Amino acid sequence: MRPHLPLSLSASLALALAACAGPEADAPLAEATASPAPVTEGAWSLDPAASRLAYVSIKAGEVAENNRFDTLSGSVAADGTASLSIELASVSTGVEVRDERMREVFFAVAENPAATVTARLDPARFAGLAVGQSVLRPLTAEVTIKGASAEVETEVLVTRTAADRVLVVSAAPVIVSTDMFGLTDELGELRALAQLPSITPAVPVTFTLAFSRG
């Protein structure tokens, strides 16, 4: 008499044979193990919901306050041309009257709605970046505010968090001052309106920018 296999083992064997006979068994192994396209392939767009640009202002010589811009857009082309647009009316200082003064007095957003940042990246320096890997790179960018432009230099930490997602973070704060953009008089107006003894003209800026491909 042929011995009977336990019911659970029989069911397992039946399922295994059915799976081997299915169309999945014919799928090429290369498709299952294909590597994601290199980051240098295609264009990337900023994910504003996952991005942040912030700065710290100092008043009266010792009072530090956190500020940010809530509306950003940007892209990186396949040739390494990168651009970032900052909607100046989206400045957020935590105080409504101060936001209004920043928009109307400092930035004059009616005539100057956006600040821009442009840079040219070398695609070859990022071609081998794999998912989960990070690379630290120097970056020179041109910042334009109210028609005045200045170059800033910093380092960025670029991390490929997924096949089609990259995170760019400032490795250290970028120091930006009002005299770089001819904003010294506007800063004086803010100081007078707020009745402060001083507002420090240099501010550290930090950023986290998330980009998605496609």
GULUM-219349 format. One record per residue (C-alpha): residue number from 0; residue in one letter; chain; x, y, z. Coordinates in nm, 3 decimals. Layout:
N
<lumke><seq>NUM</seq><type>a</type><mol>A</mol><u>X</u><v>Y</v><w>Z</w></lumke>
...
END
This chain:
214
<lumke><seq>0</seq><type>m</type><mol>A</mol><u>0.000</u><v>0.000</v><w>0.000</w></lumke>
<lumke><seq>1</seq><type>r</type><mol>A</mol><u>0.136</u><v>0.346</v><w>-0.096</w></lumke>
<lumke><seq>2</seq><type>p</type><mol>A</mol><u>0.194</u><v>0.552</v><w>0.218</w></lumke>
<lumke><seq>3</seq><type>h</type><mol>A</mol><u>-0.026</u><v>0.863</v><w>0.250</w></lumke>
<lumke><seq>4</seq><type>l</type><mol>A</mol><u>0.143</u><v>1.202</v><w>0.287</w></lumke>
<lumke><seq>5</seq><type>p</type><mol>A</mol><u>0.017</u><v>1.422</v><w>0.568</w></lumke>
<lumke><seq>6</seq><type>l</type><mol>A</mol><u>-0.257</u><v>1.656</v><w>0.445</w></lumke>
<lumke><seq>7</seq><type>s</type><mol>A</mol><u>-0.055</u><v>1.972</v><w>0.513</w></lumke>
<lumke><seq>8</seq><type>l</type><mol>A</mol><u>0.248</u><v>1.841</v><w>0.319</w></lumke>
<lumke><seq>9</seq><type>s</type><mol>A</mol><u>0.029</u><v>1.733</v><w>0.027</w></lumke>
<lumke><seq>10</seq><type>a</type><mol>A</mol><u>-0.128</u><v>2.078</v><w>0.009</w></lumke>
<lumke><seq>11</seq><type>s</type><mol>A</mol><u>0.212</u><v>2.245</v><w>0.019</w></lumke>
<lumke><seq>12</seq><type>l</type><mol>A</mol><u>0.343</u><v>2.031</v><w>-0.267</w></lumke>
<lumke><seq>13</seq><type>a</type><mol>A</mol><u>0.033</u><v>2.101</v><w>-0.474</w></lumke>
<lumke><seq>14</seq><type>l</type><mol>A</mol><u>0.068</u><v>2.474</v><w>-0.425</w></lumke>
<lumke><seq>15</seq><type>a</type><mol>A</mol><u>0.437</u><v>2.464</v><w>-0.514</w></lumke>
<lumke><seq>16</seq><type>l</type><mol>A</mol><u>0.371</u><v>2.271</v><w>-0.837</w></lumke>
<lumke><seq>17</seq><type>a</type><mol>A</mol><u>0.091</u><v>2.510</v><w>-0.931</w></lumke>
<lumke><seq>18</seq><type>a</type><mol>A</mol><u>0.318</u><v>2.808</v><w>-0.875</w></lumke>
<lumke><seq>19</seq><type>c</type><mol>A</mol><u>0.591</u><v>2.657</v><w>-1.092</w></lumke>
<lumke><seq>20</seq><type>a</type><mol>A</mol><u>0.341</u><v>2.597</v><w>-1.370</w></lumke>
<lumke><seq>21</seq><type>g</type><mol>A</mol><u>0.206</u><v>2.954</v><w>-1.357</w></lumke>
<lumke><seq>22</seq><type>p</type><mol>A</mol><u>0.312</u><v>3.239</v><w>-1.588</w></lumke>
<lumke><seq>23</seq><type>e</type><mol>A</mol><u>0.532</u><v>3.388</v><w>-1.314</w></lumke>
<lumke><seq>24</seq><type>a</type><mol>A</mol><u>0.776</u><v>3.101</v><w>-1.361</w></lumke>
<lumke><seq>25</seq><type>d</type><mol>A</mol><u>0.852</u><v>3.220</v><w>-1.712</w></lumke>
<lumke><seq>26</seq><type>a</type><mol>A</mol><u>0.951</u><v>3.576</v><w>-1.604</w></lumke>
<lumke><seq>27</seq><type>p</type><mol>A</mol><u>1.318</u><v>3.651</v><w>-1.685</w></lumke>
<lumke><seq>28</seq><type>l</type><mol>A</mol><u>1.545</u><v>3.667</v><w>-1.384</w></lumke>
<lumke><seq>29</seq><type>a</type><mol>A</mol><u>1.689</u><v>3.998</v><w>-1.510</w></lumke>
<lumke><seq>30</seq><type>e</type><mol>A</mol><u>1.355</u><v>4.173</v><w>-1.457</w></lumke>
<lumke><seq>31</seq><type>a</type><mol>A</mol><u>1.348</u><v>4.075</v><w>-1.092</w></lumke>
<lumke><seq>32</seq><type>t</type><mol>A</mol><u>1.702</u><v>4.190</v><w>-1.026</w></lumke>
<lumke><seq>33</seq><type>a</type><mol>A</mol><u>1.719</u><v>4.496</v><w>-1.256</w></lumke>
<lumke><seq>34</seq><type>s</type><mol>A</mol><u>1.906</u><v>4.791</v><w>-1.107</w></lumke>
<lumke><seq>35</seq><type>p</type><mol>A</mol><u>1.728</u><v>5.127</v><w>-1.090</w></lumke>
<lumke><seq>36</seq><type>a</type><mol>A</mol><u>1.821</u><v>5.389</v><w>-1.348</w></lumke>
<lumke><seq>37</seq><type>p</type><mol>A</mol><u>2.114</u><v>5.611</v><w>-1.245</w></lumke>
<lumke><seq>38</seq><type>v</type><mol>A</mol><u>2.023</u><v>5.947</v><w>-1.090</w></lumke>
<lumke><seq>39</seq><type>t</type><mol>A</mol><u>2.170</u><v>6.122</v><w>-1.394</w></lumke>
<lumke><seq>40</seq><type>e</type><mol>A</mol><u>1.894</u><v>5.979</v><w>-1.615</w></lumke>
<lumke><seq>41</seq><type>g</type><mol>A</mol><u>1.590</u><v>6.205</v><w>-1.660</w></lumke>
<lumke><seq>42</seq><type>a</type><mol>A</mol><u>1.476</u><v>6.525</v><w>-1.488</w></lumke>
<lumke><seq>43</seq><type>w</type><mol>A</mol><u>1.387</u><v>6.576</v><w>-1.122</w></lumke>
<lumke><seq>44</seq><type>s</type><mol>A</mol><u>1.120</u><v>6.797</v><w>-0.965</w></lumke>
<lumke><seq>45</seq><type>l</type><mol>A</mol><u>1.109</u><v>6.941</v><w>-0.615</w></lumke>
<lumke><seq>46</seq><type>d</type><mol>A</mol><u>0.858</u><v>6.788</v><w>-0.375</w></lumke>
<lumke><seq>47</seq><type>p</type><mol>A</mol><u>0.748</u><v>7.103</v><w>-0.185</w></lumke>
<lumke><seq>48</seq><type>a</type><mol>A</mol><u>0.558</u><v>6.911</v><w>0.082</w></lumke>
<lumke><seq>49</seq><type>a</type><mol>A</mol><u>0.877</u><v>6.730</v><w>0.186</w></lumke>
<lumke><seq>50</seq><type>s</type><mol>A</mol><u>1.111</u><v>7.029</v><w>0.150</w></lumke>
<lumke><seq>51</seq><type>r</type><mol>A</mol><u>1.204</u><v>7.307</v><w>0.390</w></lumke>
<lumke><seq>52</seq><type>l</type><mol>A</mol><u>1.403</u><v>7.632</v><w>0.375</w></lumke>
<lumke><seq>53</seq><type>a</type><mol>A</mol><u>1.461</u><v>7.812</v><w>0.705</w></lumke>
<lumke><seq>54</seq><type>y</type><mol>A</mol><u>1.675</u><v>8.086</v><w>0.854</w></lumke>
<lumke><seq>55</seq><type>v</type><mol>A</mol><u>1.749</u><v>8.232</v><w>1.198</w></lumke>
<lumke><seq>56</seq><type>s</type><mol>A</mol><u>1.728</u><v>8.607</v><w>1.262</w></lumke>
<lumke><seq>57</seq><type>i</type><mol>A</mol><u>1.887</u><v>8.776</v><w>1.562</w></lumke>
<lumke><seq>58</seq><type>k</type><mol>A</mol><u>1.748</u><v>9.096</v><w>1.712</w></lumke>
<lumke><seq>59</seq><type>a</type><mol>A</mol><u>1.878</u><v>9.316</v><w>1.994</w></lumke>
<lumke><seq>60</seq><type>g</type><mol>A</mol><u>2.208</u><v>9.130</v><w>1.970</w></lumke>
<lumke><seq>61</seq><type>e</type><mol>A</mol><u>2.094</u><v>8.815</v><w>2.148</w></lumke>
<lumke><seq>62</seq><type>v</type><mol>A</mol><u>1.735</u><v>8.715</v><w>2.067</w></lumke>
<lumke><seq>63</seq><type>a</type><mol>A</mol><u>1.728</u><v>8.442</v><w>1.802</w></lumke>
<lumke><seq>64</seq><type>e</type><mol>A</mol><u>1.409</u><v>8.361</v><w>1.612</w></lumke>
<lumke><seq>65</seq><type>n</type><mol>A</mol><u>1.329</u><v>8.081</v><w>1.368</w></lumke>
<lumke><seq>66</seq><type>n</type><mol>A</mol><u>1.180</u><v>8.174</v><w>1.030</w></lumke>
<lumke><seq>67</seq><type>r</type><mol>A</mol><u>1.098</u><v>7.984</v><w>0.712</w></lumke>
<lumke><seq>68</seq><type>f</type><mol>A</mol><u>0.951</u><v>8.006</v><w>0.363</w></lumke>
<lumke><seq>69</seq><type>d</type><mol>A</mol><u>0.649</u><v>7.783</v><w>0.304</w></lumke>
<lumke><seq>70</seq><type>t</type><mol>A</mol><u>0.625</u><v>7.784</v><w>-0.077</w></lumke>
<lumke><seq>71</seq><type>l</type><mol>A</mol><u>0.910</u><v>7.644</v><w>-0.286</w></lumke>
<lumke><seq>72</seq><type>s</type><mol>A</mol><u>0.944</u><v>7.502</v><w>-0.637</w></lumke>
<lumke><seq>73</seq><type>g</type><mol>A</mol><u>1.240</u><v>7.374</v><w>-0.832</w></lumke>
<lumke><seq>74</seq><type>s</type><mol>A</mol><u>1.394</u><v>7.121</v><w>-1.065</w></lumke>
<lumke><seq>75</seq><type>v</type><mol>A</mol><u>1.718</u><v>6.953</v><w>-1.170</w></lumke>
<lumke><seq>76</seq><type>a</type><mol>A</mol><u>1.764</u><v>6.876</v><w>-1.540</w></lumke>
<lumke><seq>77</seq><type>a</type><mol>A</mol><u>1.954</u><v>6.574</v><w>-1.672</w></lumke>
<lumke><seq>78</seq><type>d</type><mol>A</mol><u>2.248</u><v>6.800</v><w>-1.767</w></lumke>
<lumke><seq>79</seq><type>g</type><mol>A</mol><u>2.283</u><v>6.915</v><w>-1.404</w></lumke>
<lumke><seq>80</seq><type>t</type><mol>A</mol><u>2.112</u><v>7.254</v><w>-1.434</w></lumke>
<lumke><seq>81</seq><type>a</type><mol>A</mol><u>1.940</u><v>7.314</v><w>-1.099</w></lumke>
<lumke><seq>82</seq><type>s</type><mol>A</mol><u>1.695</u><v>7.588</v><w>-1.004</w></lumke>
<lumke><seq>83</seq><type>l</type><mol>A</mol><u>1.496</u><v>7.678</v><w>-0.695</w></lumke>
<lumke><seq>84</seq><type>s</type><mol>A</mol><u>1.224</u><v>7.943</v><w>-0.667</w></lumke>
<lumke><seq>85</seq><type>i</type><mol>A</mol><u>1.125</u><v>8.083</v><w>-0.327</w></lumke>
<lumke><seq>86</seq><type>e</type><mol>A</mol><u>0.791</u><v>8.261</v><w>-0.299</w></lumke>
<lumke><seq>87</seq><type>l</type><mol>A</mol><u>0.880</u><v>8.556</v><w>-0.077</w></lumke>
<lumke><seq>88</seq><type>a</type><mol>A</mol><u>0.520</u><v>8.619</v><w>0.028</w></lumke>
<lumke><seq>89</seq><type>s</type><mol>A</mol><u>0.528</u><v>8.277</v><w>0.198</w></lumke>
<lumke><seq>90</seq><type>v</type><mol>A</mol><u>0.773</u><v>8.401</v><w>0.463</w></lumke>
<lumke><seq>91</seq><type>s</type><mol>A</mol><u>0.666</u><v>8.279</v><w>0.806</w></lumke>
<lumke><seq>92</seq><type>t</type><mol>A</mol><u>0.815</u><v>8.433</v><w>1.121</w></lumke>
<lumke><seq>93</seq><type>g</type><mol>A</mol><u>0.552</u><v>8.324</v><w>1.370</w></lumke>
<lumke><seq>94</seq><type>v</type><mol>A</mol><u>0.420</u><v>8.679</v><w>1.415</w></lumke>
<lumke><seq>95</seq><type>e</type><mol>A</mol><u>0.157</u><v>8.813</v><w>1.172</w></lumke>
<lumke><seq>96</seq><type>v</type><mol>A</mol><u>0.262</u><v>9.179</v><w>1.184</w></lumke>
<lumke><seq>97</seq><type>r</type><mol>A</mol><u>0.625</u><v>9.080</v><w>1.130</w></lumke>
<lumke><seq>98</seq><type>d</type><mol>A</mol><u>0.526</u><v>8.867</v><w>0.830</w></lumke>
<lumke><seq>99</seq><type>e</type><mol>A</mol><u>0.346</u><v>9.169</v><w>0.684</w></lumke>
<lumke><seq>100</seq><type>r</type><mol>A</mol><u>0.650</u><v>9.394</v><w>0.731</w></lumke>
<lumke><seq>101</seq><type>m</type><mol>A</mol><u>0.879</u><v>9.135</v><w>0.574</w></lumke>
<lumke><seq>102</seq><type>r</type><mol>A</mol><u>0.649</u><v>9.107</v><w>0.272</w></lumke>
<lumke><seq>103</seq><type>e</type><mol>A</mol><u>0.579</u><v>9.477</v><w>0.219</w></lumke>
<lumke><seq>104</seq><type>v</type><mol>A</mol><u>0.886</u><v>9.659</v><w>0.355</w></lumke>
<lumke><seq>105</seq><type>f</type><mol>A</mol><u>1.178</u><v>9.419</v><w>0.326</w></lumke>
<lumke><seq>106</seq><type>f</type><mol>A</mol><u>1.099</u><v>9.211</v><w>0.018</w></lumke>
<lumke><seq>107</seq><type>a</type><mol>A</mol><u>0.840</u><v>9.438</v><w>-0.152</w></lumke>
<lumke><seq>108</seq><type>v</type><mol>A</mol><u>0.673</u><v>9.125</v><w>-0.288</w></lumke>
<lumke><seq>109</seq><type>a</type><mol>A</mol><u>0.433</u><v>9.314</v><w>-0.516</w></lumke>
<lumke><seq>110</seq><type>e</type><mol>A</mol><u>0.731</u><v>9.398</v><w>-0.739</w></lumke>
<lumke><seq>111</seq><type>n</type><mol>A</mol><u>0.958</u><v>9.110</v><w>-0.636</w></lumke>
<lumke><seq>112</seq><type>p</type><mol>A</mol><u>0.746</u><v>8.798</v><w>-0.585</w></lumke>
<lumke><seq>113</seq><type>a</type><mol>A</mol><u>1.025</u><v>8.540</v><w>-0.580</w></lumke>
<lumke><seq>114</seq><type>a</type><mol>A</mol><u>1.390</u><v>8.484</v><w>-0.497</w></lumke>
<lumke><seq>115</seq><type>t</type><mol>A</mol><u>1.578</u><v>8.238</v><w>-0.715</w></lumke>
<lumke><seq>116</seq><type>v</type><mol>A</mol><u>1.871</u><v>8.003</v><w>-0.665</w></lumke>
<lumke><seq>117</seq><type>t</type><mol>A</mol><u>2.053</u><v>7.852</v><w>-0.964</w></lumke>
<lumke><seq>118</seq><type>a</type><mol>A</mol><u>2.344</u><v>7.611</v><w>-0.979</w></lumke>
<lumke><seq>119</seq><type>r</type><mol>A</mol><u>2.518</u><v>7.382</v><w>-1.225</w></lumke>
<lumke><seq>120</seq><type>l</type><mol>A</mol><u>2.594</u><v>7.032</v><w>-1.101</w></lumke>
<lumke><seq>121</seq><type>d</type><mol>A</mol><u>2.840</u><v>6.786</v><w>-1.255</w></lumke>
<lumke><seq>122</seq><type>p</type><mol>A</mol><u>2.631</u><v>6.476</v><w>-1.338</w></lumke>
<lumke><seq>123</seq><type>a</type><mol>A</mol><u>2.941</u><v>6.254</v><w>-1.341</w></lumke>
<lumke><seq>124</seq><type>r</type><mol>A</mol><u>2.987</u><v>6.309</v><w>-0.968</w></lumke>
<lumke><seq>125</seq><type>f</type><mol>A</mol><u>2.647</u><v>6.151</v><w>-0.896</w></lumke>
<lumke><seq>126</seq><type>a</type><mol>A</mol><u>2.629</u><v>5.882</v><w>-1.165</w></lumke>
<lumke><seq>127</seq><type>g</type><mol>A</mol><u>2.722</u><v>5.595</v><w>-0.932</w></lumke>
<lumke><seq>128</seq><type>l</type><mol>A</mol><u>2.495</u><v>5.692</v><w>-0.642</w></lumke>
<lumke><seq>129</seq><type>a</type><mol>A</mol><u>2.302</u><v>5.382</v><w>-0.536</w></lumke>
<lumke><seq>130</seq><type>v</type><mol>A</mol><u>1.982</u><v>5.362</v><w>-0.335</w></lumke>
<lumke><seq>131</seq><type>g</type><mol>A</mol><u>2.068</u><v>5.418</v><w>0.031</w></lumke>
<lumke><seq>132</seq><type>q</type><mol>A</mol><u>2.400</u><v>5.587</v><w>-0.044</w></lumke>
<lumke><seq>133</seq><type>s</type><mol>A</mol><u>2.498</u><v>5.947</v><w>0.042</w></lumke>
<lumke><seq>134</seq><type>v</type><mol>A</mol><u>2.765</u><v>6.173</v><w>-0.101</w></lumke>
<lumke><seq>135</seq><type>l</type><mol>A</mol><u>2.900</u><v>6.507</v><w>0.024</w></lumke>
<lumke><seq>136</seq><type>r</type><mol>A</mol><u>2.968</u><v>6.761</v><w>-0.248</w></lumke>
<lumke><seq>137</seq><type>p</type><mol>A</mol><u>3.067</u><v>7.131</v><w>-0.262</w></lumke>
<lumke><seq>138</seq><type>l</type><mol>A</mol><u>2.810</u><v>7.357</v><w>-0.424</w></lumke>
<lumke><seq>139</seq><type>t</type><mol>A</mol><u>2.836</u><v>7.707</v><w>-0.569</w></lumke>
<lumke><seq>140</seq><type>a</type><mol>A</mol><u>2.501</u><v>7.873</v><w>-0.635</w></lumke>
<lumke><seq>141</seq><type>e</type><mol>A</mol><u>2.381</u><v>8.213</v><w>-0.752</w></lumke>
<lumke><seq>142</seq><type>v</type><mol>A</mol><u>2.110</u><v>8.369</v><w>-0.535</w></lumke>
<lumke><seq>143</seq><type>t</type><mol>A</mol><u>1.896</u><v>8.653</v><w>-0.670</w></lumke>
<lumke><seq>144</seq><type>i</type><mol>A</mol><u>1.675</u><v>8.870</v><w>-0.446</w></lumke>
<lumke><seq>145</seq><type>k</type><mol>A</mol><u>1.502</u><v>9.188</v><w>-0.568</w></lumke>
<lumke><seq>146</seq><type>g</type><mol>A</mol><u>1.715</u><v>9.191</v><w>-0.882</w></lumke>
<lumke><seq>147</seq><type>a</type><mol>A</mol><u>2.051</u><v>9.170</v><w>-0.700</w></lumke>
<lumke><seq>148</seq><type>s</type><mol>A</mol><u>2.260</u><v>8.854</v><w>-0.737</w></lumke>
<lumke><seq>149</seq><type>a</type><mol>A</mol><u>2.541</u><v>8.705</v><w>-0.527</w></lumke>
<lumke><seq>150</seq><type>e</type><mol>A</mol><u>2.728</u><v>8.377</v><w>-0.522</w></lumke>
<lumke><seq>151</seq><type>v</type><mol>A</mol><u>2.721</u><v>8.154</v><w>-0.216</w></lumke>
<lumke><seq>152</seq><type>e</type><mol>A</mol><u>2.932</u><v>7.847</v><w>-0.148</w></lumke>
<lumke><seq>153</seq><type>t</type><mol>A</mol><u>2.838</u><v>7.556</v><w>0.070</w></lumke>
<lumke><seq>154</seq><type>e</type><mol>A</mol><u>2.842</u><v>7.177</v><w>0.094</w></lumke>
<lumke><seq>155</seq><type>v</type><mol>A</mol><u>2.540</u><v>6.955</v><w>0.042</w></lumke>
<lumke><seq>156</seq><type>l</type><mol>A</mol><u>2.473</u><v>6.598</v><w>0.151</w></lumke>
<lumke><seq>157</seq><type>v</type><mol>A</mol><u>2.291</u><v>6.415</v><w>-0.130</w></lumke>
<lumke><seq>158</seq><type>t</type><mol>A</mol><u>2.116</u><v>6.090</v><w>-0.036</w></lumke>
<lumke><seq>159</seq><type>r</type><mol>A</mol><u>1.934</u><v>5.860</v><w>-0.277</w></lumke>
<lumke><seq>160</seq><type>t</type><mol>A</mol><u>1.648</u><v>5.744</v><w>-0.059</w></lumke>
<lumke><seq>161</seq><type>a</type><mol>A</mol><u>1.471</u><v>5.546</v><w>-0.333</w></lumke>
<lumke><seq>162</seq><type>a</type><mol>A</mol><u>1.509</u><v>5.464</v><w>-0.702</w></lumke>
<lumke><seq>163</seq><type>d</type><mol>A</mol><u>1.331</u><v>5.786</v><w>-0.800</w></lumke>
<lumke><seq>164</seq><type>r</type><mol>A</mol><u>1.382</u><v>6.003</v><w>-0.493</w></lumke>
<lumke><seq>165</seq><type>v</type><mol>A</mol><u>1.679</u><v>6.212</v><w>-0.374</w></lumke>
<lumke><seq>166</seq><type>l</type><mol>A</mol><u>1.722</u><v>6.422</v><w>-0.060</w></lumke>
<lumke><seq>167</seq><type>v</type><mol>A</mol><u>1.956</u><v>6.725</v><w>-0.061</w></lumke>
<lumke><seq>168</seq><type>v</type><mol>A</mol><u>2.048</u><v>6.870</v><w>0.279</w></lumke>
<lumke><seq>169</seq><type>s</type><mol>A</mol><u>2.276</u><v>7.158</v><w>0.370</w></lumke>
<lumke><seq>170</seq><type>a</type><mol>A</mol><u>2.581</u><v>7.014</v><w>0.544</w></lumke>
<lumke><seq>171</seq><type>a</type><mol>A</mol><u>2.628</u><v>7.344</v><w>0.731</w></lumke>
<lumke><seq>172</seq><type>p</type><mol>A</mol><u>2.429</u><v>7.669</v><w>0.751</w></lumke>
<lumke><seq>173</seq><type>v</type><mol>A</mol><u>2.474</u><v>7.907</v><w>0.458</w></lumke>
<lumke><seq>174</seq><type>i</type><mol>A</mol><u>2.549</u><v>8.259</v><w>0.584</w></lumke>
<lumke><seq>175</seq><type>v</type><mol>A</mol><u>2.360</u><v>8.526</v><w>0.387</w></lumke>
<lumke><seq>176</seq><type>s</type><mol>A</mol><u>2.378</u><v>8.899</v><w>0.467</w></lumke>
<lumke><seq>177</seq><type>t</type><mol>A</mol><u>2.166</u><v>9.196</v><w>0.363</w></lumke>
<lumke><seq>178</seq><type>d</type><mol>A</mol><u>2.459</u><v>9.383</v><w>0.206</w></lumke>
<lumke><seq>179</seq><type>m</type><mol>A</mol><u>2.500</u><v>9.100</v><w>-0.048</w></lumke>
<lumke><seq>180</seq><type>f</type><mol>A</mol><u>2.166</u><v>9.204</v><w>-0.202</w></lumke>
<lumke><seq>181</seq><type>g</type><mol>A</mol><u>2.148</u><v>9.576</v><w>-0.126</w></lumke>
<lumke><seq>182</seq><type>l</type><mol>A</mol><u>1.893</u><v>9.528</v><w>0.152</w></lumke>
<lumke><seq>183</seq><type>t</type><mol>A</mol><u>2.067</u><v>9.731</v><w>0.425</w></lumke>
<lumke><seq>184</seq><type>d</type><mol>A</mol><u>1.821</u><v>10.022</v><w>0.407</w></lumke>
<lumke><seq>185</seq><type>e</type><mol>A</mol><u>1.523</u><v>9.786</v><w>0.422</w></lumke>
<lumke><seq>186</seq><type>l</type><mol>A</mol><u>1.672</u><v>9.621</v><w>0.730</w></lumke>
<lumke><seq>187</seq><type>g</type><mol>A</mol><u>1.701</u><v>9.966</v><w>0.890</w></lumke>
<lumke><seq>188</seq><type>e</type><mol>A</mol><u>1.332</u><v>10.028</v><w>0.819</w></lumke>
<lumke><seq>189</seq><type>l</type><mol>A</mol><u>1.239</u><v>9.702</v><w>0.987</w></lumke>
<lumke><seq>190</seq><type>r</type><mol>A</mol><u>1.450</u><v>9.789</v><w>1.290</w></lumke>
<lumke><seq>191</seq><type>a</type><mol>A</mol><u>1.283</u><v>10.131</v><w>1.321</w></lumke>
<lumke><seq>192</seq><type>l</type><mol>A</mol><u>0.931</u><v>9.989</v><w>1.284</w></lumke>
<lumke><seq>193</seq><type>a</type><mol>A</mol><u>0.998</u><v>9.725</v><w>1.550</w></lumke>
<lumke><seq>194</seq><type>q</type><mol>A</mol><u>1.174</u><v>9.983</v><w>1.774</w></lumke>
<lumke><seq>195</seq><type>l</type><mol>A</mol><u>1.474</u><v>9.757</v><w>1.817</w></lumke>
<lumke><seq>196</seq><type>p</type><mol>A</mol><u>1.831</u><v>9.862</v><w>1.897</w></lumke>
<lumke><seq>197</seq><type>s</type><mol>A</mol><u>1.961</u><v>9.626</v><w>1.625</w></lumke>
<lumke><seq>198</seq><type>i</type><mol>A</mol><u>1.883</u><v>9.345</v><w>1.383</w></lumke>
<lumke><seq>199</seq><type>t</type><mol>A</mol><u>2.185</u><v>9.138</v><w>1.282</w></lumke>
<lumke><seq>200</seq><type>p</type><mol>A</mol><u>2.237</u><v>9.172</v><w>0.904</w></lumke>
<lumke><seq>201</seq><type>a</type><mol>A</mol><u>2.378</u><v>8.818</v><w>0.859</w></lumke>
<lumke><seq>202</seq><type>v</type><mol>A</mol><u>2.156</u><v>8.512</v><w>0.894</w></lumke>
<lumke><seq>203</seq><type>p</type><mol>A</mol><u>2.230</u><v>8.138</v><w>0.874</w></lumke>
<lumke><seq>204</seq><type>v</type><mol>A</mol><u>2.012</u><v>7.953</v><w>0.623</w></lumke>
<lumke><seq>205</seq><type>t</type><mol>A</mol><u>1.948</u><v>7.577</v><w>0.623</w></lumke>
<lumke><seq>206</seq><type>f</type><mol>A</mol><u>1.754</u><v>7.362</v><w>0.379</w></lumke>
<lumke><seq>207</seq><type>t</type><mol>A</mol><u>1.619</u><v>7.016</v><w>0.314</w></lumke>
<lumke><seq>208</seq><type>l</type><mol>A</mol><u>1.510</u><v>6.963</v><w>-0.046</w></lumke>
<lumke><seq>209</seq><type>a</type><mol>A</mol><u>1.339</u><v>6.646</v><w>-0.167</w></lumke>
<lumke><seq>210</seq><type>f</type><mol>A</mol><u>1.338</u><v>6.570</v><w>-0.540</w></lumke>
<lumke><seq>211</seq><type>s</type><mol>A</mol><u>1.140</u><v>6.308</v><w>-0.730</w></lumke>
<lumke><seq>212</seq><type>r</type><mol>A</mol><u>1.207</u><v>6.183</v><w>-1.082</w></lumke>
<lumke><seq>213</seq><type>g</type><mol>A</mol><u>0.940</u><v>6.210</v><w>-1.348</w></lumke>
END
